[in-house]
């Protein structure tokens, strides 16, 4: 397994700081392995393994610790008679009711450094989360990027070429464990992962009864990545196929899916008006492998797949991403990081003068000096008027 340097570079400077390190991400995105890599770093840098407490709440062996009182007593017992700092790792903490009370008390009662993971985006939004407000830092963990996929392919002796790697990534995505499997086992693994997310993180967590609507909605969202639509338009699309539901149900179910971090919603930003728009968000899948086992259509839209990959890459690089809107045209992405801003158009191929003029023309209409990129599958360089063109594989692999 590769070392996830992007995340360790963020976490290592926070070791021994009086902040709870909260790692969130979709199920099987690599959070547990990252916790293990942090523990390895601690041991390599002089900490005693007796001072490390790791609890994975997915394990039946720890079922007796899934109450706040039992968990609190267990950790206090582990810290008894230890004079130095104790390092606490709580994996998939969202399964413990009132876990915030435990963590808040531990910060007061013992000398500790706490790391937690969760597979729900609302992990820190409940009423009890106020107990740790201002005392945590959240780090989002994503599936492997293409550059990480290349690193592990080389490590496993399976790397052939950048192009082959990219095509494999388009089909199977970046969930870390799938890279250790033979190709015949990858799709069953992705299907099992999808089932686990739906059952544990959506149905059971939200006590849903109508799983038919849920599965239809998941298929619709994955078929329509990168397309703006409203809950009302989804209700109409379902009604046209004889399926009755309501706007409220669709909105609630989309919320549950977003909380499980299977999809990301991206707000639109009015470039001229300089304000966020509240309607017609776009949605992107957290992983293309999961997307491909969920989608209901066999149609392949490379434009949308490329958009999705670039969106995830921007997130992994630490950008806050919006969709640009001005007058009667859109910019695929506006990406912000501190004072940095970049505008990006993504397409499959710049196959005609009309396509070239559309992709570059939309960026040329923006009257500022921030960098502007067009990303496509083309190898020739189409850069013009200060707007850089990147081949998508080169963009993804060149940091």
N, C-alpha and C positions, 0 to 999 in steps of 0.2 A: 504494500500500500504506500502511496506517495505521502509526503509530508505537506500539509495544506498551509503553505507559507503565507498566503494572503491573510489568513485568519490569525495565524500565530503571531504575525507581525503586529496585529492589533491587540492581541491578548497579552503577550509577554510583558509589555510595559505596564500592564495593569496588575500584574501579580503583586500581592501583598498590599495593594491599595485598598482602602476601605470602601470598596464598591462591589456590589454583587454583579458578576458577569453572567448575563442572560443570553444564551444562544438559542435562537428560534429558527425553524425551517421545516419544510415539509418532511413527513416521515421518510426515513432512509436516505436523507440527503448527506449524511456523514457526520452528524452531531456527536454520536457516541464515539466514533474513532477520533474526532477532534478532542474530546475530553481525555481520551487515552493518551493522545500526543502531548497534551498539557501536563498530564501526570508524569509522562516520561521526561519531559523537560525539567520538572521539579526534582525528580530523582537524580537526573544527570547534573543538577546544579546544587546538590548537597542536602536536599530535604530527605528526611527519614520516611520510609514507607509506612511506619507506624502512625505517622501524622497525616496520612491520606485516608479519607473515608469516601468510598464510591458506592452509590446505591442506584441500581437501574430498576425503576418501578415497572418495567415491562416484564421483569422476571417474577415468576410465581414464588420464588424463594424469598422475595421481599414483600409478599402480599400482606404480611402482618404489620408492615410499616406504613400502610396507606391510611393512617389516621394521624392527625397533627400531633396528638399527645404521644403516640407510640414512636413516631419519627423523632420528635424532640428528645424523648428519654434515651432513645438509641444513640443519638449523636452525643448527648451529654455523657453517656457511659463510655463512649469511644474516646472522648476527650479527657476523661478522668485520669489524674496522675501524670498528664502530659504538661510540661512546663512551657513548651514553645507553641507557635501558631499551628493550628490544625487546618488542613485543606479539605473542603467538603465539596463533593461532586454529586449532584442530584439529577439523574437522567430521566427525562419525561415526567417532570414534576407535576404536570397538570392533572395527573390522576389522583393526587392527594388533596382532598378538600382542605381549605384554609391553610395551604402550604405557606402563604405569605406571613401568617402569624409565627410559624416555626422559624422561618428565615429571619424575620425581624427580631425575634427574641434571641436567636443565636448570635446575631451581631452585637447585642448588648451583653450577653451572659458569658461568652467565651471569646478567646483570641482566635479568630478564624478568618479564612479567605474562602468565599463561596462562589461556586460555579453551578449554574442550573441550565437545563435544556427543556424545550417544550415544542410540541408540534401543533400549536394553535396560536394564531396571530393575536388573539384576545387574551393571551396569557397574563398580560400586565394591565388589563383594562377594567377588571372587576373592582367592586367597592373596597375589597381588602387590599388591593394593590396600592392604595394610599399609604399603607403601612410602610412600604419600602420606597415611596416616591422620593426622588432625589438621591437615592442611595444605590442605584443600579445603572449599568450601561448595557444596552441591547445590541447584539451583533447578529445580523441575519446570515444564516449559512445556506448556500445554494448548492445544487448538484454541480458536478465537475463542469468547468468551462472546457472549450475545445483544447486550450493549451494544457490543461490538467489531463484531459483525455489522451493527448499525445504523450505526455510524460509517463503515464501508466502503461500505455501501449508499448512504448520503448522499453520500459522496465520489464514488461511481461514477454518481450520478444515477439510482439504481434504487429509492430508498426511496419507498414508497407510504403505508404506515401501520404502526404498531406491531403490529397484529394480523396483517397480511399477512406482516410480517417474522417473527413468531413461528411461523406455520404453515410458512413456508419453512424455518425453522431446525429445526422438528420433523422435517421430511422429509429435509433434506439436511445438517444438522449444521453444524459450524464449522471444518472444515479450511480454512485461509486461501486456498489457491489456487482453490478452487471458486468463490469470490466474483467472480473475474475471468472466469468462463466463462459462456457462454449456457446457459440451462436445459437445452437438448437435450444438452449435453455433460457435465452434472454427474454423472449416474448412471454413464456409462462411466468418467469420471475416478475416482469413488469405487470402482468395481469394480477398476480398475487399481491403485489404492492398496492395496486389500484384498489383491489378488494379490501385490503387492510385499512387503507385510508378511508374508504367509503363507510365501512362498518364501524371502525373504532373512532374515527375523528369527525364523522358527520352523523351517521345514523344513531349510534349509541350516545354520543355526546349530546345531541340535540333531541333525542327521544322521538325520532321520526317514524311515522307509520307508512306514509305514501312514498315508498322507494321507487315506484314506477316513474313518477314525475321527476324525482331526483336524478335518475339515470338518463331520462330523456333530456333534462336540462344540461347535465354534464356533456352529453353528446352534442347538443346544440352549441354550447359555449366553445367546445373544442373544434367544431366544424367552422366556427365563425371568429377564430382568433384574428385580431387586428381589424375587425369590422365594428363600426359604431352601431349600437342598437339600444332600444329601451325595453323595459319590462313589458310594456304594453304591446310592443311589436312581437315579443316572444309569445305572449298569450294569443295573439292573432295567428301566429305561425302554427302553434299547437292546435288551435281551434280549426284551422283549415284541414288538419289531419284527424279531426274528430276527437281531440283530447281537450277536456275542459279543465281549466285552472284559473287562477285569479292573479292580478297584478301583485297583491300582497303576498301570495304564496311564492311567486317567482322571486320577488325581492328578498323574502326571508331565506329561501333556499340558496340564492346567490350569495347571501351573507354567510351562510353556513359553509359553502364551498370555499369562499375567500378565507374564512377563519381557519380552514384546514390547509390553507396555503397551496391548494392545487392550482388556483388561478390568481393572477394579479390584475387588478383594475387600474387603468391609467387615465387620469383626468386630462381633459383638454384645456389648453391655455390660449387665451386670446392675445396674440402677439401685439396687436395695435392697442387694444384696450388695456393690456397688462393686467388681466384678471383671470382667475380660474373659472371655467364654465361648469355648471352643475348637471348638465344633461349629456346623454350619449357617450358615456365612457367607453373606452376600448378595453378588451380583455386579452391577456396572453397567458399561455400555459407555463407552469413552473419548470416543466421538463418536457421535451419533445417525445421522449420514449413513452411517458405516461399519456401524453396527448394522443399519440398514435394508437394506443390500445383503447382509449375512451371514445374517440371520434366515431360518429355513426356513418359518415360518408367515406367512400373509397376514393373520392376525387383528391388529387394532390395539387395544391396551390403553392408553388415554390415561393411566390412573392410573400405570402403570409408566413411560411416557415422561416424564410430569411429574416423577416421583420421580428419574429419571435426570438430567434437566436441573437440578433443584435440587441434587442431589448434586455435579454438575460445577461448578456456580456456587459452592457452598460451598468446594470445593477451590481454585478460582481466587481466592477471597477470602482464602485462607491458613488455612482451618480444617482441623483434624484431625477426621475424621467417623467416628462409630460409629452402629450401630443400637441403640436402647434396648430393653431387655427387663426386664419386672418382672411377677411373678405370671403371669397368663394373657393379658397384652396386650403389644403392642409400640409403641414410638415410632419413627417412620420414621428420624429422624436426631437424634443429639446431636452438636453441633458445638462444638469447643474451639479457642480461640486465646488463649494465655497464661492469664490468670485468667478470661477471658470464656467463658461457656457459654450455648448456646441450644438449646431443644428445638423440633423442627419436625415437624408432620404435613403430608403432601401428599396431595391427592386431585384427581380430575378436576373434579367438581362436587359442591357441597353440595346435592344434589338432593332430599333428603327429611329429615324430622326425625330419622330413625334415623341417617342419615349424619352430620348435624350433631352429634348427641349422641355418636356414636362418636369422631369426630375431635377434638372439643373435650373430651369426657369423659376420654379417655386422658390428655390433658395436665393436666386438672384433678385427676387422682389423684396427680400428682407434688407432693410437699410441700416445695418450696423456692421461692426468690424469683428464680431465673434467668428470663430472658425466654422466652416460649413463643409459637410462631406456628403458624397454620394457613394453608397456601398452596393455592389452588385456582384454577380458571378462572373463578369467579364474579366479576361486577362489583360487586354489592351488598356492603356491609361487614357481615360476620357476627360481628365481634368481641364477646367476652363474658367477663365475670369476669376481666378483666385479660389475657386471651389475645387477641393481635392477629391479625386475618385480613388476608391480602394476596391481591390478584389476582396470578397468577403472572407475567404480563407486567410489571406494575408492580414486583414484587419483583426481577425479573431486570434491569430497566433502571434502577432507582433504587438507587444505591450508598450 
